[in-house]
């Protein structure tokens, strides 16, 4: 089977392949992860195993099917993700994928279609996919990958069976940290979540920018800092990645019950507004970067001051 970095993720891939071997795997599945870490690897491992000619428990890596998947040339395997320079998956990409699914299998009876970043589909793309999700043609499997399933329309979610990648264990995190020569947090501040965040940031290549965003937000929520530092930090990153980093920090603080000077209700309001902005950006509405960064930073300050009415009006500011 295609190598998966973490045992927790490999266990889920094993479960999905065993369901397929027993004829119990549904035609449409939704894989999610709070961090996004491991989704592509699990989906690719499952897809390779489903297309393996040897029909063994795992992909044999030696047969023609496995070799074609590895070379990216298997006629019954399609991987769809946001195009270069695009914020999401467009309707034309979905139409091409549907056309691929409707054609006769090239090498056998099984076809596999993966949507990586499914939560970044445009509304038109999601609507175009509905009928195919409800009635996939032939012996096919459609796998949707999403960091945040609530970005997907309910009509999409209801047509899929959902699995969520489990969080990494502390031992798995520490093993990764040792292998890559990373410096773990100080002992008195170390939690499994803080270790996992370090692993995720390093594995996704977002360590520096995410850390700077986190520090700027914590300065506001914990020390009453101004919005200037956060606004400048966000302007130095790609807008979508910067806004997503803000969401990651807020979600971590909510899970850890670290609210700082803000109330949980204020952080929940803030999360809703920032998530709305990210959803609009992924849907193709690109705001002026400087303005968006300033508004987000100002909203964090309002959360720290528990200004709930101002946070609620933030939805209007974000065009929601």
N, C-alpha and C positions, 0 to 999 in steps of 0.2 A: 504494500500500500504506500501511496505517496507519504513522505515523512511529515509528521505533525510534531511540532516542537514540545507540546505539553501533554502529559498523560491524561489530564482531565478532558482535554479536547479529543484525544484519541479514543477515549471511552465512548464519547457521544458518536463519533464517526463509526465505531464498531457497532453500536446499537442500531444506527440507521441502515448500515449495510446488511446486518442480520435480519432486520425487518424486510428489506428488499428480497433477500434470499427466501424468506418464508412467504412472500407474496403479500405482506402486510403494509408495505410502505405506500403512503398515499401518493397521488400524482402531483400534488402541489404542497411543498413544505416551506416553512418560513423559519430560517435560522437567525437568531439574534444574539447580540452580546453588548453589554453596556459600554465596553471599551472598543469593540470592533476587532480586538486581537483574536486571531485564530480562525475567523470566519472563512476567509478565502482558502486557507489550508484544509479545513474540514470539508468544505464543498468540493474542492478539487480531488481530495482523497476519495470521497464518496462517489463522485462522478466517474473517476478512473476505475473504481471497483465495479461499478454498474456496467461499464463497457468492456471489462476484461473478458477475453475470449475463453479463458480457462474456467470461468465461472466458479472460482474458488472463494473461500471466505473473504480474502482480501485480494486486491489487484496483484497479479503475479509479477508484473514489471517486465516480463519476457515475451509475452504474446504480441501479436500484431496490433491488437486493440490498444494495449498499454503503451506500445511504442508510438503509435499514432497520436494518442493523447499527449504524451510527453513532447512530441514534436510540434504540437499545436495544429495538426492536420487531420484530425479524426472528423469524418463527415457527419457523424451523429452527435457531435458535442459542440455546443455553442456557449460562449462566455460573453455576457453583455455588461458593460460598465460605462460610467460617464466618459464621453469622449474627451480628448486632450483639450484643455482650455475651457471645458464645459462644467457647469455646476451640477448637472444632473443628467438623467437618462431621458432622452426625448422620444416623442411619439414615433418618429421614423425608425429609430432603433428597435422599438417594440414591434412595429409592423414587419420589419425584416425578420425578427426573431419568430414571429407568428408564422410567417411564410416558411421559414426553416422547419418549424414543427409540423406543418401541414404536408410536407413532402415525404415520400417513401424513404424509409431508413436505408442508408447507403451500405452498411456493413452487417447489419443484423436486425434484430427486432426492437432494440432499446435505443431511445434517444434521450439526451440530457441537455437541459437548458438552464443556465445559471444567470441570475441577475445580481451582480455585485453592486452594492450601494442602492438597493431597491428603494430605500427610504428617500432617495434623491430623485425619484421619478417625477416628471411633471404630471399635472392632473390629467392632461390629455393622454399621456403615455399609460397611466394607471387605468384609465377608462378603456383604452384600447386592449388592455390585457385581460379584462374581466372575463369575457366569454371563454377564452382559451384556458384560463385557470379553472373555470367551472367544468369545462368539458375538454380536457387535453386529448389530442388525437393519438390513437394507437397506444403502444406501450411506451409511454414517455414519462419523464419526471421533470418537473420545474422546481428549481430551488431558488428562493429569494433570500438574500442576505441583507440584514439591516442592523445598524447600531441602535437605532431608536424606532421600534415598530410603530409607535404612536404617530410618526410622521406619515405612515401609510394610511390610505383611506380605509375605513371600516369594511367597505365592500371587498377590498383586497384581502385583509386579514381574515375575514370570515370564510374565504375560499381556500385557506391554507391550514395545514396542521402545524402547530408551532413547537419549536424546541429552542431552548436557550442555553448557550455555552455556560458551563459552571465557572465560578470565579477560580482563580489559581490558588492552590494551597500555599501556605507560608514556605514549606520546604521546596516547592517548585520555583517560587520566586527567588529564594536564596540561592538555589542551584544556578538559575539563569544569571543572577547578579555576579556570582563567583566566576562563571564561565566567561563573562564579558568584561570582567575587571571593573565593575561599577562600584561606587561608594554608597553603601546603604545609609538610610537616615540614622540619626543618633539613637542609641538604645532606648532612652527614656521617651522617645517620640515614635518609636517604631510600632506599626500595626500591620496586619496582613494587607489591609487596603493601601497603606502607604508604600509597602514593598511592591504590590501589584501595579500601582501607578507608576513607580520607577521603571518597572519592566515594560509596561505598555508604552510609556513615553520613549524609551530607548528603542524598542522594537519597531515603532511606527515612525521614528525619526523626528518626533516632535518635542524632544526633551527640553531643549533650550527655550523655545517659544512658549510652551505650556508652563514651564516653571516661572518664566517672567510674568505671564498673565496671572498665575496663581499668587505670586508674591504681591503684585499690585492690588489684586482683589482683597487679599488678607490684610494689607495695609489699610484699606478703607474700612473693612468690616470689623477688624480687631483694634485698630489704633486711631480710627477717625480721620484717616488721611483724605487728601483731596482727590478729585477725579483726574488731575493732570497726568499723573504717572501712568495710570491705566489707559487713558486715551492715547498717549504717545506709544505705549507698548503695542496696543492693538493696531495702530497705524503702521507699525513696522512689520506686521505680518500680513499674509494674504487674508482678505476679509473673511471668507468662509471659514478658514482654519482658526482665525482669531475668535470669531463668535462661537465656534464649536468649543474652543478651549475654555471660554467663559462658562459654557454649559457644563463642561466636565468638572470644573471647580465647584460650581454651585451644587451639582449632583453629589459630589464627594462630601461636601459640607453637610448637606441634608442627610445623607446616609449615616454620617459620623456624628450627627447632632452637634456640630460645631457652628453655631449661629453667629458668634461674635456679638456685636451690639445690635444686630438685627433679630427680629422675631422669626419664628419658623414661617408664619404667614407672609411676612415681608419677603423672605427668600423664595417662597413658593410663587408669589406674584412676580418677582423678578425673573424667576426661571421661565414662567409662562410668557412673559414679554420677549425675553431673549430667544426662546424657542420659536416664537412667532416670527421674529425677524429672520432667523436662520431658515425657517421653512419658506418664507417669501423669497429669500435670496436663491435658495435651491430651486424655486419655482420660476426663476428667471427675472424677478424684479430686483435690479441691482441699484441700491441707493448710493448716494455720494459717500465715498469711504470716510472722509474726514468727519462728515456729519454723523454717520452711523456710529463711528468709534466714540465721538463726543457724547452722543445720546446714551450709549450703553454704559459708559463710565459714569455719567450723571445718574443713571438709574441705580447703579450700585450704591452710590452715595445716598440716594433716597431710601434704599433698602436699609442701609446702616442707621438711618434716622427714623426708620419705621414710618415713613410717609406713604401710607397705603393708598390714599386717594391719588397721589401723584404717580405712583406705580401703575395704578389701574389706567390712568390717562395715558400711560406709556404705550398702551395698545393702539391708541389713536395716533400717537406720534409715529409708530411703526407701520401705520397704514392698515391696521387690522380692524 
